[in-house]
Amino acid sequence: MNSFSKWLELQYINWMAQSGARKTLTEFSKWIGISQPLINRYMSGQVIPSEENVHKIAVTLGPEVYDLLGLARPDPRLKEIVSRWHELSDEKQIAFLKEFQKVLTKNETEK
């Protein structure tokens, strides 16, 4: 059992304690949004979660999951851009990318 597996099992135990009732692993997995068989495999250390499932776990249980798996935590500023990207028209997206390229070019010349 690896540190992530132990942490996930502890999160399950804490979740049950906070609810004040014995809960099933199926209920826990539904709460996280990942299938119960997969959560079971994570807890046993058989597999590590995909990027998508790491995100689901982080949203529900906390960002320390990234640390336990040796992954970089997502930058909240980048998450803001990604989460709102669809709100921009195609023209605004293109303008944003062009401006971003200008900033990168300027940054490179300042080095």
DSSP file (Angstrom, degrees, kcal/mol; ACC not computed):
  #  RESIDUE AA STRUCTURE BP1 BP2  ACC     N-H-->O    O-->H-N    N-H-->O    O-->H-N    TCO  KAPPA ALPHA  PHI   PSI    X-CA   Y-CA   Z-CA
    1    1 A M              0   0    0      0, 0.0    44,-0.1     0, 0.0     2,-0.1   0.000 360.0 360.0 360.0 128.2    0.0    0.0    0.0
    2    2 A N     >  -     0   0    0      1,-0.1     4,-2.4    41,-0.1     5,-0.2  -0.347 360.0 -96.0 -92.6 176.1    1.5    3.4   -1.0
    3    3 A S  H  > S+     0   0    0      1,-0.2     4,-2.4     2,-0.2     5,-0.2   0.861 124.5  52.4 -63.5 -35.3    1.0    6.8    0.7
    4    4 A F  H  > S+     0   0    0     64,-0.3     4,-2.8     2,-0.2    -1,-0.2   0.934 109.5  49.3 -64.4 -44.6   -1.8    7.7   -1.7
    5    5 A S  H  > S+     0   0    0      1,-0.2     4,-2.3     2,-0.2    -2,-0.2   0.922 112.9  46.8 -60.0 -45.2   -3.7    4.5   -0.9
    6    6 A K  H  X S+     0   0    0     -4,-2.4     4,-2.3     1,-0.2    -1,-0.2   0.917 112.9  49.8 -62.9 -43.3   -3.3    5.0    2.8
    7    7 A W  H  X S+     0   0    0     -4,-2.4     4,-2.4    -5,-0.2    -2,-0.2   0.918 110.6  49.4 -61.8 -44.6   -4.4    8.6    2.5
    8    8 A L  H  X S+     0   0    0     -4,-2.8     4,-2.0     1,-0.2    -1,-0.2   0.903 110.8  49.8 -63.8 -41.3   -7.5    7.7    0.5
    9    9 A E  H  X S+     0   0    0     -4,-2.3     4,-2.2    -5,-0.2    -1,-0.2   0.909 110.9  49.9 -63.1 -41.2   -8.4    5.0    3.0
   10   10 A L  H  X S+     0   0    0     -4,-2.3     4,-2.8     1,-0.2    -2,-0.2   0.878 107.9  53.9 -64.4 -37.7   -8.0    7.6    5.8
   11   11 A Q  H  X S+     0   0    0     -4,-2.4     4,-2.5     2,-0.2    -1,-0.2   0.892 108.0  50.7 -63.0 -38.9  -10.2   10.0    3.8
   12   12 A Y  H  X S+     0   0    0     -4,-2.0     4,-2.2     2,-0.2    -2,-0.2   0.927 111.4  47.2 -62.9 -46.1  -12.9    7.4    3.6
   13   13 A I  H  X S+     0   0    0     -4,-2.2     4,-2.4     1,-0.2    -2,-0.2   0.921 113.7  47.8 -62.7 -44.9  -12.7    6.7    7.4
   14   14 A N  H  X S+     0   0    0     -4,-2.8     4,-2.7     1,-0.2    -1,-0.2   0.887 109.2  54.2 -63.3 -39.2  -12.9   10.5    8.1
   15   15 A W  H  X S+     0   0    0     -4,-2.5     4,-1.6     2,-0.2    -1,-0.2   0.911 110.0  46.7 -61.8 -43.0  -15.8   10.9    5.7
   16   16 A M  H  X>S+     0   0    0     -4,-2.2     4,-1.2     2,-0.2     5,-1.1   0.921 111.9  51.2 -64.1 -43.1  -17.7    8.2    7.6
   17   17 A A  H  <5S+     0   0    0     -4,-2.4     3,-0.4     1,-0.2    -2,-0.2   0.903 109.6  49.8 -61.8 -41.6  -16.8    9.7   10.9
   18   18 A Q  H  <5S+     0   0    0     -4,-2.7    -1,-0.2     1,-0.2    -2,-0.2   0.832 108.9  52.0 -67.1 -31.8  -18.0   13.2    9.8
   19   19 A S  H  <5S-     0   0    0     -4,-1.6    -1,-0.2     2,-0.2    -2,-0.2   0.714 103.7-133.7 -77.4 -19.1  -21.3   11.7    8.6
   20   20 A G  T  <5S+     0   0    0     -4,-1.2     2,-0.3    -3,-0.4    -3,-0.2   0.622  74.4  79.8  77.6  12.3  -21.9   10.1   11.9
   21   21 A A  S   <S-     0   0    0     -5,-1.1     2,-0.4     0, 0.0    -2,-0.2  -0.987  89.4 -95.8-147.8 155.5  -22.9    6.8   10.3
   22   22 A R        -     0   0    0     -2,-0.3     2,-0.3    -3,-0.1    -5,-0.0  -0.598  47.6-171.0 -71.5 127.4  -21.3    3.8    8.7
   23   23 A K        -     0   0    0     -2,-0.4     2,-0.1   -11,-0.1    -7,-0.1  -0.867  19.0-115.0-121.2 154.8  -21.2    4.4    4.9
   24   24 A T     >  -     0   0    0     -2,-0.3     4,-2.0     1,-0.1     5,-0.1  -0.453  22.4-118.3 -85.8 160.5  -20.3    2.1    2.1
   25   25 A L  H  > S+     0   0    0      1,-0.2     4,-2.8     2,-0.2     5,-0.2   0.821 116.9  60.3 -64.0 -30.7  -17.4    2.4   -0.2
   26   26 A T  H  > S+     0   0    0      2,-0.2     4,-2.2     1,-0.2    -1,-0.2   0.913 104.8  47.4 -62.9 -42.7  -20.0    2.7   -3.0
   27   27 A E  H  > S+     0   0    0      2,-0.2     4,-2.1     1,-0.2    -2,-0.2   0.907 112.5  49.9 -64.4 -41.4  -21.5    5.8   -1.3
   28   28 A F  H  X S+     0   0    0     -4,-2.0     4,-1.9     1,-0.2    -2,-0.2   0.923 111.0  48.6 -62.1 -45.3  -18.0    7.3   -0.9
   29   29 A S  H  X>S+     0   0    0     -4,-2.8     4,-2.6     1,-0.2     5,-2.1   0.880 110.3  51.1 -66.2 -37.3  -17.2    6.6   -4.6
   30   30 A K  H  <5S+     0   0    0     -4,-2.2    -1,-0.2     2,-0.2    -2,-0.2   0.894 107.6  54.0 -64.4 -38.9  -20.4    8.2   -5.7
   31   31 A W  H  <5S+     0   0    0     -4,-2.1    -2,-0.2     1,-0.2    -1,-0.2   0.888 114.4  40.5 -61.9 -39.6  -19.7   11.3   -3.6
   32   32 A I  H  <5S-     0   0    0     -4,-1.9    -2,-0.2     2,-0.2    -1,-0.2   0.841 112.2-121.1 -77.0 -34.3  -16.3   11.6   -5.3
   33   33 A G  T  <5S+     0   0    0     -4,-2.6     2,-0.4     1,-0.4    -3,-0.2   0.710  74.0 112.3  97.8  25.4  -17.7   10.8   -8.7
   34   34 A I  S   <S-     0   0    0     -5,-2.1    -1,-0.4    -6,-0.1    -2,-0.2  -0.968  74.8 -94.5-129.3 144.6  -15.5    7.7   -9.5
   35   35 A S     >  -     0   0    0     -2,-0.4     4,-2.3     1,-0.1     5,-0.2  -0.191  29.3-123.4 -60.6 149.1  -16.7    4.1   -9.7
   36   36 A Q  H  > S+     0   0    0      1,-0.2     4,-2.6     2,-0.2     5,-0.2   0.896 109.6  54.5 -62.1 -43.1  -16.4    2.0   -6.6
   37   37 A P  H  > S+     0   0    0      0, 0.0     4,-1.8     0, 0.0    -1,-0.2   0.893 110.5  47.5 -59.7 -36.1  -14.3   -0.7   -8.3
   38   38 A L  H  > S+     0   0    0      2,-0.2     4,-2.3     1,-0.2    -2,-0.2   0.914 110.4  50.6 -70.9 -42.1  -11.8    1.9   -9.3
   39   39 A I  H  X S+     0   0    0     -4,-2.3     4,-2.6     1,-0.2    -1,-0.2   0.912 109.9  52.4 -59.1 -41.5  -11.7    3.5   -5.8
   40   40 A N  H  X S+     0   0    0     -4,-2.6     4,-1.8     1,-0.2    -1,-0.2   0.898 108.7  49.3 -61.2 -41.0  -11.1    0.0   -4.4
   41   41 A R  H  X>S+     0   0    0     -4,-1.8     5,-1.9     2,-0.2     6,-1.0   0.859 110.5  50.8 -68.1 -35.1   -8.2   -0.5   -6.8
   42   42 A Y  H ><5S+     0   0    0     -4,-2.3     3,-1.0     1,-0.2    -2,-0.2   0.934 110.3  49.5 -64.4 -45.0   -6.8    2.9   -5.7
   43   43 A M  H 3<5S+     0   0    0     -4,-2.6    -2,-0.2     1,-0.3    -1,-0.2   0.822 110.9  49.1 -65.5 -31.2   -7.1    1.9   -2.1
   44   44 A S  H 3<5S-     0   0    0     -4,-1.8    -1,-0.3    -5,-0.2    -2,-0.2   0.556 112.7-119.4 -85.2  -6.5   -5.4   -1.4   -2.6
   45   45 A G  T <<5S+     0   0    0     -3,-1.0    -3,-0.2    -4,-0.5    -2,-0.1   0.618  76.8 126.0  81.3  12.1   -2.5    0.3   -4.5
   46   46 A Q  S   <S+     0   0    0     -5,-1.9     2,-0.3    -6,-0.2    -4,-0.2   0.870  77.4   6.9 -71.4 -36.8   -3.2   -1.6   -7.7
   47   47 A V        -     0   0    0     -6,-1.0    -2,-0.2    -9,-0.2    -1,-0.1  -0.941  66.9-129.3-141.0 161.1   -3.5    1.5   -9.9
   48   48 A I        -     0   0    0     -2,-0.3     6,-0.0    -3,-0.1    -6,-0.0  -0.846  41.9 -95.5-108.2 153.2   -3.0    5.2   -9.6
   49   49 A P        -     0   0    0      0, 0.0    -1,-0.1     0, 0.0   -10,-0.0  -0.264  34.1-113.3 -70.6 152.1   -5.7    7.6  -10.8
   50   50 A S     >  -     0   0    0      1,-0.1     4,-2.7     4,-0.0     5,-0.2  -0.242  37.9 -99.0 -69.0 168.2   -5.9    9.2  -14.2
   51   51 A E  H  > S+     0   0    0      1,-0.2     4,-2.0     2,-0.2     5,-0.1   0.905 125.8  51.7 -57.8 -42.3   -5.4   13.0  -14.5
   52   52 A E  H  > S+     0   0    0      1,-0.2     4,-1.8     2,-0.2    -1,-0.2   0.911 112.3  44.8 -62.0 -43.0   -9.2   13.4  -14.7
   53   53 A N  H  > S+     0   0    0      2,-0.2     4,-2.6     1,-0.2    -2,-0.2   0.825 107.6  57.6 -74.3 -30.9   -9.8   11.3  -11.6
   54   54 A V  H  X S+     0   0    0     -4,-2.7     4,-2.8     2,-0.2    -1,-0.2   0.924 107.4  50.0 -60.4 -42.2   -7.0   13.1   -9.7
   55   55 A H  H  X S+     0   0    0     -4,-2.0     4,-2.6     2,-0.2    -2,-0.2   0.924 109.8  49.4 -61.9 -44.7   -8.9   16.3  -10.4
   56   56 A K  H  X S+     0   0    0     -4,-1.8     4,-1.8     1,-0.2     5,-0.2   0.915 113.1  47.2 -60.7 -43.1  -12.2   14.8   -9.1
   57   57 A I  H  X>S+     0   0    0     -4,-2.6     4,-3.7     1,-0.2     5,-0.7   0.917 112.1  50.3 -64.9 -42.9  -10.4   13.6   -6.0
   58   58 A A  H  X5S+     0   0    0     -4,-2.8     4,-1.5     1,-0.2    -2,-0.2   0.901 109.4  50.6 -63.5 -41.4   -8.7   16.9   -5.4
   59   59 A V  H  <5S+     0   0    0     -4,-2.6    -1,-0.2    -5,-0.2    -2,-0.2   0.897 122.1  32.8 -62.8 -39.7  -12.0   18.8   -5.8
   60   60 A T  H  <5S+     0   0    0     -4,-1.8    -2,-0.2    -5,-0.2    -1,-0.2   0.887 134.8  20.9 -85.4 -42.1  -13.7   16.6   -3.3
   61   61 A L  H  <5S-     0   0    0     -4,-3.7    -3,-0.2     1,-0.2    -2,-0.2   0.595 115.3 -83.2-110.9 -14.3  -11.0   15.7   -0.8
   62   62 A G    ><< -     0   0    0     -4,-1.5     3,-1.3    -5,-0.7    -1,-0.2  -0.284  34.8 -87.8 123.6 152.5   -8.3   18.3   -1.2
   63   63 A P  T >> S+     0   0    0      0, 0.0     3,-1.8     0, 0.0     4,-0.7   0.575 101.8  89.3 -71.1  -9.6   -5.4   19.3   -3.4
   64   64 A E  H 3> S+     0   0    0      1,-0.3     4,-2.3     2,-0.2     5,-0.2   0.694  70.1  78.7 -63.1 -14.5   -2.8   17.3   -1.3
   65   65 A V  H <> S+     0   0    0     -3,-1.3     4,-1.6     1,-0.2    -1,-0.3   0.869  88.5  56.3 -58.9 -35.1   -3.6   14.4   -3.6
   66   66 A Y  H <4>S+     0   0    0     -3,-1.8     5,-3.3     1,-0.2     4,-0.3   0.923 107.4  48.0 -61.8 -43.5   -1.3   16.0   -6.2
   67   67 A D  H ><5S+     0   0    0     -4,-0.7     3,-1.3     1,-0.2    -2,-0.2   0.919 109.2  52.7 -63.2 -44.4    1.5   16.1   -3.6
   68   68 A L  H 3<5S+     0   0    0     -4,-2.3   -64,-0.3     1,-0.3    -1,-0.2   0.818 113.4  44.0 -62.6 -31.0    1.0   12.4   -2.7
   69   69 A L  T 3<5S-     0   0    0     -4,-1.6    -1,-0.3    -5,-0.2    -2,-0.2   0.386 115.1-114.1 -95.6   3.3    1.1   11.4   -6.3
   70   70 A G  T < 5S+     0   0    0     -3,-1.3     2,-0.3    -4,-0.3    -3,-0.2   0.810  70.5 137.9  70.7  29.3    4.1   13.6   -7.1
   71   71 A L      < -     0   0    0     -5,-3.3    -1,-0.2    -6,-0.2     2,-0.2  -0.783  59.2-106.7-107.8 151.5    2.2   15.8   -9.4
   72   72 A A        -     0   0    0     -2,-0.3     3,-0.1    -3,-0.1    -5,-0.0  -0.540  37.0-116.2 -72.6 137.9    2.3   19.6   -9.7
   73   73 A R        -     0   0    0     -2,-0.2    -1,-0.1     1,-0.1     2,-0.1  -0.550  36.9-103.6 -72.0 138.5   -0.8   21.3   -8.3
   74   74 A P        -     0   0    0      0, 0.0    -1,-0.1     0, 0.0    -8,-0.0  -0.369  34.9-111.5 -62.9 140.4   -2.7   23.2  -11.0
   75   75 A D     >  -     0   0    0      1,-0.2     4,-2.4    -3,-0.1     3,-0.4  -0.605  19.3-141.1 -72.1 125.0   -2.2   26.9  -10.9
   76   76 A P  H  > S+     0   0    0      0, 0.0     4,-1.8     0, 0.0    -1,-0.2   0.805 101.3  56.3 -60.8 -28.3   -5.5   28.5   -9.8
   77   77 A R  H  > S+     0   0    0      2,-0.2     4,-1.7     1,-0.2     5,-0.1   0.906 108.8  45.9 -69.2 -39.7   -5.0   31.3  -12.3
   78   78 A L  H  > S+     0   0    0     -3,-0.4     4,-2.7     1,-0.2     5,-0.2   0.891 109.3  55.2 -68.2 -38.8   -4.8   28.8  -15.2
   79   79 A K  H  X S+     0   0    0     -4,-2.4     4,-2.8     1,-0.2    -1,-0.2   0.884 105.7  53.5 -59.9 -37.9   -7.8   27.0  -13.8
   80   80 A E  H  X S+     0   0    0     -4,-1.8     4,-1.3     2,-0.2    -1,-0.2   0.924 110.0  46.7 -62.3 -45.1   -9.8   30.2  -14.0
   81   81 A I  H  X S+     0   0    0     -4,-1.7     4,-0.9     1,-0.2     3,-0.4   0.946 115.3  45.6 -62.2 -48.3   -8.8   30.7  -17.6
   82   82 A V  H >< S+     0   0    0     -4,-2.7     3,-0.6     1,-0.2     4,-0.4   0.913 111.3  51.8 -62.9 -43.7   -9.7   27.2  -18.5
   83   83 A S  H 3< S+     0   0    0     -4,-2.8    -1,-0.2     1,-0.2    -2,-0.2   0.764 119.6  35.1 -67.6 -23.5  -13.0   27.2  -16.6
   84   84 A R  H >< S+     0   0    0     -4,-1.3     3,-1.9    -3,-0.4     4,-0.4   0.417  85.5 101.8-110.3   1.2  -14.2   30.4  -18.3
   85   85 A W  G X< S+     0   0    0     -4,-0.9     3,-1.9    -3,-0.6    -2,-0.1   0.867  76.7  60.4 -53.4 -41.6  -12.7   29.9  -21.8
   86   86 A H  G 3  S+     0   0    0     -4,-0.4    -1,-0.3     1,-0.3    -2,-0.1   0.678  92.5  68.0 -63.8 -17.0  -16.1   28.8  -23.2
   87   87 A E  G <  S+     0   0    0     -3,-1.9     2,-0.3     2,-0.1    -1,-0.3   0.680  86.9  84.9 -75.9 -16.8  -17.5   32.2  -22.3
   88   88 A L  S <  S-     0   0    0     -3,-1.9     2,-0.0    -4,-0.4     0, 0.0  -0.634  81.7-121.9 -88.5 142.5  -15.3   33.9  -24.9
   89   89 A S     >  -     0   0    0     -2,-0.3     4,-2.5     1,-0.1     5,-0.2  -0.286  34.0-102.2 -69.1 166.1  -16.3   34.2  -28.5
   90   90 A D  H  > S+     0   0    0      1,-0.2     4,-2.4     2,-0.2     5,-0.2   0.901 125.1  52.5 -56.9 -40.8  -14.0   32.7  -31.1
   91   91 A E  H  > S+     0   0    0      1,-0.2     4,-2.4     2,-0.2    -1,-0.2   0.907 109.7  47.5 -63.3 -41.9  -12.7   36.2  -31.9
   92   92 A K  H  > S+     0   0    0      2,-0.2     4,-2.6     1,-0.2    -1,-0.2   0.872 110.3  52.7 -68.3 -36.8  -12.0   36.9  -28.2
   93   93 A Q  H  X S+     0   0    0     -4,-2.5     4,-2.4     2,-0.2    -2,-0.2   0.926 111.0  46.8 -62.9 -43.9  -10.2   33.6  -27.8
   94   94 A I  H  X S+     0   0    0     -4,-2.4     4,-2.4     2,-0.2    -2,-0.2   0.918 112.8  49.2 -64.0 -43.4   -8.0   34.4  -30.8
   95   95 A A  H  X S+     0   0    0     -4,-2.4     4,-2.4     1,-0.2    -2,-0.2   0.904 110.4  51.5 -62.4 -41.2   -7.3   37.9  -29.5
   96   96 A F  H  X S+     0   0    0     -4,-2.6     4,-2.4     1,-0.2    -2,-0.2   0.933 110.9  47.5 -59.9 -47.3   -6.4   36.4  -26.1
   97   97 A L  H  X S+     0   0    0     -4,-2.4     4,-2.3     2,-0.2    -2,-0.2   0.880 110.9  51.3 -64.8 -38.4   -4.0   33.9  -27.7
   98   98 A K  H  X S+     0   0    0     -4,-2.4     4,-2.0     2,-0.2    -1,-0.2   0.921 111.6  47.2 -63.9 -43.1   -2.4   36.6  -29.8
   99   99 A E  H  X S+     0   0    0     -4,-2.4     4,-2.2     1,-0.2    -2,-0.2   0.895 110.4  53.1 -65.0 -39.2   -1.8   38.8  -26.7
  100  100 A F  H  X S+     0   0    0     -4,-2.4     4,-2.4     1,-0.2    -1,-0.2   0.910 107.3  51.4 -61.7 -42.8   -0.5   35.8  -24.9
  101  101 A Q  H  X S+     0   0    0     -4,-2.3     4,-2.5     1,-0.2    -1,-0.2   0.888 108.1  52.6 -61.9 -39.2    2.0   35.2  -27.7
  102  102 A K  H  X S+     0   0    0     -4,-2.0     4,-2.6     2,-0.2    -2,-0.2   0.924 109.5  48.7 -61.5 -44.2    3.1   38.8  -27.4
  103  103 A V  H  X S+     0   0    0     -4,-2.2     4,-2.5     1,-0.2    -2,-0.2   0.909 111.9  49.1 -63.5 -42.5    3.7   38.5  -23.7
  104  104 A L  H  X S+     0   0    0     -4,-2.4     4,-2.3     2,-0.2    -1,-0.2   0.918 111.6  48.9 -62.9 -43.3    5.7   35.3  -24.2
  105  105 A T  H  X S+     0   0    0     -4,-2.5     4,-2.0     2,-0.2    -2,-0.2   0.924 112.6  47.7 -62.6 -44.8    7.8   36.9  -26.9
  106  106 A K  H  X S+     0   0    0     -4,-2.6     4,-1.4     1,-0.2    -1,-0.2   0.902 110.7  52.5 -62.7 -40.9    8.5   40.0  -24.8
  107  107 A N  H  X S+     0   0    0     -4,-2.5     4,-0.6     1,-0.2    -1,-0.2   0.898 108.6  50.5 -61.6 -41.6    9.4   37.7  -21.9
  108  108 A E  H >< S+     0   0    0     -4,-2.3     3,-0.8     1,-0.2    -1,-0.2   0.884 109.6  49.8 -65.3 -39.1   11.9   35.8  -24.0
  109  109 A T  H 3< S+     0   0    0     -4,-2.0    -1,-0.2     1,-0.2    -2,-0.2   0.765 105.9  57.5 -73.1 -23.4   13.6   39.0  -25.2
  110  110 A E  H 3<        0   0    0     -4,-1.4    -1,-0.2     1,-0.2    -2,-0.2   0.607 360.0 360.0 -80.9 -11.5   13.9   40.2  -21.6
  111  111 A K    <<        0   0    0     -3,-0.8    -1,-0.2    -4,-0.6    -2,-0.1   0.488 360.0 360.0 -74.9 360.0   15.9   37.2  -20.5
